[in-house]
């Protein structure tokens, strides 16, 4: 059996914190290198390492003592990295939406108005916009509004 696995089993069975500390000392450098490859920043990599050990402590009873410890911990780290990537993507998207609503309030108002009221198909320029579909019309209208905002500034 892997010496790190033996120490981890001792932690799981008896709650031996010193054994867990030894496991951390032995495996953390390798796990941190792996985390640096999957994370965007060094801070994210350190957060992944911490999350890996927190989850490993919670799932200590699920560990199969016949298997090596490092691949099991690497799997936990990979799952934590996926969760971090999803969380960061949601945050970036929310920040972009917030910034867009603060910087371009006319754009947001125009989008709401067009979705609510539609547009008058009798006007020639709107007939042309109707032929390209509502999403393309929104994109064109947004560009016009943004151009006016920049020109007025």
TORKOLBA-892437 format. One record per atom (N, C-alpha, C, CB): residue in three letters; x, y, z. Coordinates in steps of 0.02 Angstrom, whole numbers, padded with zeros to 5 digits, always signed. Glycine has a CB too. Example, Ala and Ser with C-alpha at 12.3 -4.5 7.8 and 13.67 -1.06 7.14 Angstrom:
<atoms>
Ala+00660-00284+00390;Ala+00615-00225+00390;Ala+00660-00165+00390;Ala+00565-00224+00452;Ser+00642-00112+00354;Ser+00684-00053+00357;Ser+00645+00002+00394;Ser+00704-00030+00286;
</atoms>
This chain:
<atoms>
Unk+00043-00059+00000;Unk+00000+00000+00000;Unk+00044+00062+00000;Unk-00048+00000+00062;Unk+00020+00111-00035;Unk+00054+00176-00039;Unk+00060+00207+00031;Unk+00015+00224-00087;Unk+00121+00232+00050;Unk+00129+00261+00118;Unk+00081+00320+00130;Unk+00200+00285+00128;Unk+00068+00361+00079;Unk+00020+00416+00088;Unk-00050+00389+00099;Unk+00021+00463+00028;Unk-00066+00335+00065;Unk-00132+00304+00073;Unk-00140+00276+00144;Unk-00143+00249+00022;Unk-00087+00246+00170;Unk-00089+00220+00239;Unk-00102+00276+00289;Unk-00023+00184+00256;Unk-00068+00331+00279;Unk-00078+00389+00323;Unk-00149+00416+00317;Unk-00028+00444+00307;Unk-00175+00417+00256;Unk-00243+00444+00247;Unk-00295+00397+00279;Unk-00259+00453+00172;Unk-00283+00332+00274;Unk-00328+00283+00306;Unk-00325+00293+00381;Unk-00308+00210+00287;Unk-00266+00305+00408;Unk-00260+00318+00480;Unk-00299+00380+00500;Unk-00186+00326+00499;Unk-00297+00432+00458;Unk-00337+00492+00472;Unk-00411+00474+00470;Unk-00321+00548+00421;Unk-00432+00437+00418;Unk-00503+00420+00411;Unk-00528+00377+00468;Unk-00516+00384+00344;Unk-00486+00330+00491;Unk-00508+00284+00544;Unk-00506+00315+00613;Unk-00463+00223+00543;Unk-00454+00353+00627;Unk-00444+00378+00696;Unk-00450+00453+00703;Unk-00377+00357+00720;Unk-00454+00488+00647;Unk-00455+00561+00650;Unk-00388+00590+00667;Unk-00506+00584+00702;Unk-00335+00555+00649;Unk-00266+00576+00664;Unk-00247+00635+00619;Unk-00217+00517+00654;Unk-00248+00695+00647;Unk-00234+00756+00610;Unk-00161+00759+00588;Unk-00251+00817+00651;Unk-00116+00731+00629;Unk-00045+00730+00610;Unk-00034+00688+00547;Unk-00002+00702+00668;Unk-00071+00633+00541;Unk-00066+00591+00482;Unk-00091+00630+00420;Unk-00107+00526+00491;Unk-00145+00667+00429;Unk-00170+00708+00373;Unk-00119+00762+00354;Unk-00238+00740+00392;Unk-00087+00791+00404;Unk-00035+00841+00390;Unk+00022+00812+00350;Unk-00009+00871+00455;Unk+00041+00751+00366;Unk+00094+00717+00329;Unk+00072+00702+00257;Unk+00114+00651+00364;Unk+00008+00683+00249;Unk-00019+00672+00181;Unk-00016+00737+00142;Unk-00092+00645+00185;Unk-00035+00791+00173;Unk-00032+00856+00139;Unk+00039+00872+00118;Unk-00060+00912+00185;Unk+00086+00864+00164;Unk+00156+00880+00148;Unk+00183+00838+00090;Unk+00200+00869+00210;Unk+00161+00776+00085;Unk+00185+00732+00033;Unk+00151+00745-00035;Unk+00174+00660+00053;Unk+00088+00761-00034;Unk+00050+00765-00098;Unk+00038+00836-00123;Unk-00016+00731-00089;Unk+00041+00885-00079;Unk+00025+00954-00099;Unk+00068+00980-00156;Unk+00031+00999-00039;Unk+00133+00969-00157;Unk+00172+00997-00213;Unk+00150+00970-00282;Unk+00245+00981-00203;Unk+00135+00905-00285;Unk+00112+00877-00349;Unk+00043+00902-00367;Unk+00112+00801-00346;Unk-00001+00906-00318;Unk-00068+00930-00331;Unk-00068+01004-00350;Unk-00113+00919-00270;Unk-00024+01043-00319;Unk-00019+01114-00336;Unk+00005+01123-00408;Unk+00028+01150-00287;Unk+00052+01082-00429;Unk+00074+01086-00499;Unk+00016+01071-00547;Unk+00132+01037-00512;Unk-00023+01020-00530;Unk-00082+01003-00570;Unk-00132+01061-00570;Unk-00115+00939-00544;Unk-00143+01090-00511;Unk-00190+01146-00505;Unk-00167+01207-00546;Unk-00199+01165-00432;Unk-00102+01218-00548;Unk-00076+01274-00587;Unk-00089+01265-00662;Unk+00000+01282-00575;Unk-00094+01204-00684;Unk-00109+01191-00755;Unk-00182+01202-00772;Unk-00089+01120-00773;Unk-00226+01191-00725;Unk-00298+01197-00740;Unk-00329+01263-00717;Unk-00335+01139-00708;Unk-00294+01300-00675;Unk-00321+01363-00649;Unk-00294+01422-00689;Unk-00305+01372-00574;Unk-00331+01477-00687;Unk-00309+01537-00722;Unk-00256+01576-00684;Unk-00369+01582-00735;Unk-00260+01574-00618;Unk-00213+01613-00578;Unk-00184+01569-00522;Unk-00249+01674-00547;Unk-00130+01594-00492;Unk-00099+01558-00436;Unk-00147+01556-00377;Unk-00033+01591-00416;Unk-00185+01610-00367;Unk-00234+01610-00312;Unk-00287+01556-00322;Unk-00267+01679-00306;Unk-00311+01550-00384;Unk-00360+01498-00399;Unk-00330+01428-00388;Unk-00385+01504-00471;Unk-00267+01420-00405;Unk-00234+01355-00395;Unk-00230+01338-00321;Unk-00164+01355-00427;Unk-00214+01387-00280;Unk-00210+01375-00208;Unk-00280+01361-00180;Unk-00179+01435-00172;Unk-00330+01396-00206;Unk-00399+01382-00185;Unk-00419+01311-00204;Unk-00448+01432-00216;Unk-00399+01289-00263;Unk-00414+01220-00284;Unk-00380+01169-00238;Unk-00391+01209-00356;Unk-00319+01182-00220;Unk-00284+01137-00174;Unk-00319+01133-00107;Unk-00211+01160-00165;Unk-00340+01190-00082;Unk-00376+01191-00018;Unk-00442+01154-00024;Unk-00388+01264+00004;Unk-00479+01167-00078;Unk-00543+01134-00088;Unk-00534+01058-00094;Unk-00579+01161-00151;Unk-00480+01038-00126;Unk-00466+00966-00133;Unk-00459+00933-00065;Unk-00402+00955-00175;Unk-00423+00964-00021;Unk-00413+00932+00045;Unk-00475+00937+00088;Unk-00353+00964+00081;Unk-00513+00990+00081;Unk-00576+00995+00119;Unk-00623+00939+00097;Unk-00609+01065+00110;Unk-00629+00930+00031;Unk-00673+00876+00006;Unk-00646+00807+00024;Unk-00681+00882-00070;Unk-00580+00799+00021;Unk-00551+00735+00040;Unk-00564+00719+00113;Unk-00475+00736+00027;Unk-00562+00769+00156;Unk-00578+00758+00226;Unk-00651+00737+00235;Unk-00563+00821+00267;Unk-00695+00768+00196;Unk-00766+00750+00201;Unk-00779+00680+00173;Unk-00809+00801+00163;Unk-00743+00661+00121;Unk-00753+00596+00088;Unk-00703+00544+00110;Unk-00750+00605+00013;Unk-00671+00553+00166;Unk-00618+00508+00188;Unk-00642+00435+00192;Unk-00590+00530+00256;Unk-00703+00425+00212;Unk-00729+00356+00219;Unk-00742+00324+00152;Unk-00793+00357+00260;Unk-00746+00363+00098;Unk-00757+00335+00031;Unk-00693+00312-00002;Unk-00792+00387-00012;Unk-00636+00329+00025;Unk-00573+00311-00005;Unk-00560+00236+00000;Unk-00515+00350+00028;Unk-00540+00206-00056;Unk-00523+00135-00058;Unk-00449+00128-00041;Unk-00540+00103-00128;Unk-00434+00098+00016;Unk-00366+00094+00040;Unk-00320+00052-00005;Unk-00365+00065+00109;Unk-00350+00011-00048;Unk-00309-00031-00093;Unk-00283+00009-00153;Unk-00350-00090-00118;Unk-00310+00068-00164;Unk-00291+00110-00220;Unk-00241+00163-00198;Unk-00354+00142-00252;Unk-00201+00189-00246;Unk-00156+00244-00227;Unk-00196+00308-00212;Unk-00105+00258-00284;Unk-00169+00348-00169;Unk-00204+00408-00146;Unk-00201+00465-00197;Unk-00175+00431-00080;Unk-00144+00476-00227;Unk-00135+00534-00271;Unk-00185+00537-00329;Unk-00065+00535-00298;Unk-00200+00483-00364;Unk-00250+00487-00417;Unk-00320+00504-00390;Unk-00254+00421-00455;Unk-00336+00479-00331;Unk-00401+00495-00301;Unk-00405+00570-00285;Unk-00412+00453-00236;Unk-00351+00596-00255;Unk-00349+00668-00241;Unk-00350+00709-00306;Unk-00287+00685-00199;Unk-00316+00684-00358;Unk-00316+00720-00422;Unk-00386+00723-00452;Unk-00268+00685-00471;Unk-00424+00670-00444;Unk-00494+00670-00467;Unk-00536+00721-00430;Unk-00525+00601-00460;Unk-00525+00726-00365;Unk-00561+00776-00325;Unk-00541+00846-00349;Unk-00545+00768-00249;Unk-00477+00856-00361;Unk-00453+00921-00385;Unk-00484+00938-00453;Unk-00376+00922-00389;Unk-00489+00889-00497;Unk-00518+00901-00563;Unk-00592+00922-00557;Unk-00512+00838-00608;Unk-00628+00889-00513;Unk-00698+00909-00501;Unk-00703+00979-00473;Unk-00732+00860-00454;Unk-00660+00996-00427;Unk-00659+01063-00398;Unk-00641+01115-00451;Unk-00609+01067-00339;Unk-00596+01097-00497;Unk-00577+01143-00551;Unk-00636+01156-00598;Unk-00517+01114-00591;Unk-00674+01104-00613;Unk-00734+01113-00656;Unk-00784+01159-00621;Unk-00768+01046-00672;Unk-00795+01148-00556;Unk-00841+01191-00519;Unk-00817+01263-00518;Unk-00850+01165-00448;Unk-00752+01273-00508;Unk-00724+01340-00508;Unk-00732+01374-00576;Unk-00650+01338-00488;Unk-00720+01337-00629;Unk-00727+01365-00697;Unk-00800+01385-00710;Unk-00704+01314-00749;Unk-00847+01344-00690;Unk-00918+01362-00699;Unk-00936+01424-00658;Unk-00964+01303-00679;Unk-00912+01426-00596;Unk-00927+01483-00552;Unk-00897+01547-00581;Unk-00900+01471-00481;Unk-00835+01543-00605;Unk-00803+01602-00634;Unk-00838+01625-00698;Unk-00730+01588-00650;Unk-00861+01577-00738;Unk-00898+01595-00799;Unk-00963+01630-00782;Unk-00912+01533-00842;Unk-00999+01606-00732;Unk-01061+01640-00711;Unk-01046+01710-00686;Unk-01097+01599-00656;Unk-00992+01718-00648;Unk-00975+01784-00622;Unk-00956+01832-00679;Unk-00917+01779-00573;Unk-00917+01809-00728;Unk-00898+01852-00784;Unk-00959+01873-00823;Unk-00848+01815-00830;Unk-01005+01826-00835;Unk-01066+01842-00872;Unk-01108+01893-00833;Unk-01106+01778-00885;Unk-01115+01884-00769;Unk-01154+01930-00728;Unk-01121+02000-00728;Unk-01160+01904-00656;Unk-01054+02001-00724;Unk-01019+02066-00725;Unk-01030+02101-00792;Unk-00944+02056-00712;Unk-01027+02064-00847;Unk-01037+02094-00912;Unk-01108+02122-00919;Unk-01025+02043-00968;Unk-01157+02084-00895;Unk-01226+02108-00899;Unk-01235+02171-00856;Unk-01276+02054-00876;Unk-01205+02171-00797;Unk-01211+02229-00754;Unk-01176+02289-00785;Unk-01180+02214-00685;Unk-01117+02280-00812;Unk-01081+02335-00843;Unk-01120+02361-00903;Unk-01011+02312-00865;Unk-01148+02318-00942;Unk-01187+02340-01001;Unk-01247+02380-00980;Unk-01208+02279-01043;Unk-01281+02359-00927;Unk-01340+02396-00906;Unk-01322+02463-00875;Unk-01381+02355-00856;Unk-01263+02468-00844;Unk-01242+02532-00815;Unk-01214+02580-00867;Unk-01190+02520-00760;Unk-01174+02554-00914;Unk-01141+02596-00963;Unk-01188+02618-01019;Unk-01081+02560-00991;Unk-01233+02574-01038;Unk-01276+02588-01096;Unk-01349+02581-01078;Unk-01258+02541-01154;Unk-01375+02626-01035;Unk-01446+02619-01016;Unk-01493+02627-01076;Unk-01463+02671-00963;Unk-01473+02667-01126;Unk-01515+02675-01185;Unk-01522+02608-01222;Unk-01488+02729-01233;Unk-01468+02572-01225;Unk-01469+02508-01260;Unk-01519+02462-01226;Unk-01399+02476-01261;Unk-01517+02459-01160;Unk-01563+02415-01124;Unk-01635+02437-01134;Unk-01546+02414-01049;Unk-01647+02503-01132;Unk-01714+02528-01143;Unk-01738+02513-01213;Unk-01717+02604-01130;Unk-01694+02520-01263;Unk-01712+02506-01332;Unk-01729+02432-01340;Unk-01656+02525-01379;Unk-01690+02389-01312;Unk-01703+02318-01317;Unk-01771+02301-01286;Unk-01648+02277-01283;Unk-01785+02329-01227;Unk-01850+02315-01195;Unk-01907+02341-01237;Unk-01852+02347-01124;Unk-01899+02401-01266;Unk-01952+02431-01306;Unk-01965+02389-01369;Unk-01934+02502-01325;Unk-01912+02368-01402;Unk-01921+02329-01463;Unk-01953+02262-01447;Unk-01853+02318-01499;Unk-01932+02230-01394;Unk-01962+02166-01376;Unk-02035+02174-01355;Unk-01923+02133-01319;Unk-02051+02229-01321;Unk-02119+02240-01297;Unk-02165+02261-01353;Unk-02119+02293-01243;Unk-02145+02311-01392;Unk-02190+02340-01442;Unk-02180+02313-01512;Unk-02182+02414-01442;Unk-02124+02281-01525;Unk-02109+02260-01593;Unk-02087+02322-01632;Unk-02170+02226-01626;Unk-02095+02322-01697;Unk-02077+02380-01737;Unk-02127+02388-01793;Unk-02005+02375-01764;Unk-02132+02447-01820;Unk-02181+02464-01871;Unk-02155+02439-01939;Unk-02195+02540-01873;Unk-02187+02388-01966;Unk-02164+02359-02029;Unk-02180+02403-02089;Unk-02196+02291-02039;Unk-02217+02459-02078;Unk-02234+02503-02134;Unk-02175+02547-02154;Unk-02294+02545-02117;Unk-02131+02563-02107;Unk-02075+02607-02122;Unk-02023+02569-02164;Unk-02042+02634-02057;Unk-01995+02601-02216;Unk-01949+02565-02261;Unk-01888+02536-02226;Unk-01927+02611-02315;Unk-01858+02575-02181;Unk-01798+02549-02148;Unk-01815+02492-02101;Unk-01762+02605-02109;Unk-01875+02493-02073;Unk-01896+02439-02029;Unk-01916+02377-02069;Unk-01953+02461-01984;Unk-01942+02387-02129;Unk-01957+02330-02172;Unk-01892+02293-02189;Unk-01993+02352-02237;Unk-01840+02331-02202;Unk-01775+02300-02216;Unk-01749+02262-02155;Unk-01723+02353-02238;Unk-01760+02292-02097;Unk-01739+02258-02036;Unk-01781+02195-02024;Unk-01745+02305-01976;Unk-01845+02198-02043;Unk-01888+02140-02034;Unk-01865+02082-02077;Unk-01960+02158-02050;Unk-01837+02097-02134;Unk-01815+02043-02179;Unk-01755+02005-02151;Unk-01798+02071-02247;Unk-01717+02035-02105;Unk-01660+02000-02076;Unk-01676+01967-02010;Unk-01602+02049-02068;Unk-01736+01977-01983;Unk-01756+01944-01922;Unk-01747+01988-01861;Unk-01718+01880-01913;Unk-01782+01972-01807;Unk-01782+02016-01747;Unk-01714+02020-01713;Unk-01833+01992-01698;Unk-01676+01965-01710;Unk-01611+01967-01676;Unk-01563+02012-01714;Unk-01582+01897-01669;Unk-01563+02007-01780;Unk-01519+02050-01821;Unk-01542+02122-01814;Unk-01520+02028-01896;Unk-01607+02134-01812;Unk-01632+02202-01803;Unk-01609+02231-01737;Unk-01709+02203-01806;Unk-01612+02191-01683;Unk-01589+02215-01618;Unk-01514+02233-01621;Unk-01601+02162-01564;Unk-01475+02192-01656;Unk-01404+02207-01661;Unk-01393+02272-01699;Unk-01368+02149-01696;Unk-01430+02282-01754;Unk-01422+02343-01793;Unk-01445+02404-01752;Unk-01462+02339-01858;Unk-01502+02398-01719;Unk-01528+02453-01679;Unk-01481+02470-01622;Unk-01598+02436-01651;Unk-01452+02419-01591;Unk-01404+02430-01537;Unk-01344+02469-01562;Unk-01382+02363-01506;Unk-01318+02450-01621;Unk-01261+02486-01648;Unk-01278+02559-01661;Unk-01237+02452-01713;Unk-01338+02572-01686;Unk-01359+02641-01699;Unk-01361+02681-01634;Unk-01427+02643-01733;Unk-01390+02651-01582;Unk-01394+02685-01518;Unk-01324+02698-01490;Unk-01435+02644-01468;Unk-01281+02648-01493;Unk-01213+02657-01467;Unk-01176+02711-01507;Unk-01175+02590-01471;Unk-01185+02713-01572;Unk-01152+02763-01613;Unk-01176+02833-01593;Unk-01166+02750-01688;Unk-01241+02840-01581;Unk-01267+02906-01560;Unk-01240+02925-01491;Unk-01344+02906-01558;Unk-01236+02877-01446;Unk-01210+02892-01379;Unk-01137+02916-01383;Unk-01216+02830-01332;Unk-01097+02882-01423;Unk-01027+02901-01431;Unk-01021+02968-01466;Unk-00989+02847-01470;Unk-01063+02981-01517;Unk-01061+03044-01554;Unk-01082+03102-01510;Unk-01105+03039-01615;Unk-01130+03091-01464;Unk-01153+03145-01420;Unk-01102+03161-01366;Unk-01219+03126-01387;Unk-01060+03114-01348;Unk-01014+03124-01292;Unk-00958+03172-01309;Unk-00984+03058-01271;
</atoms>
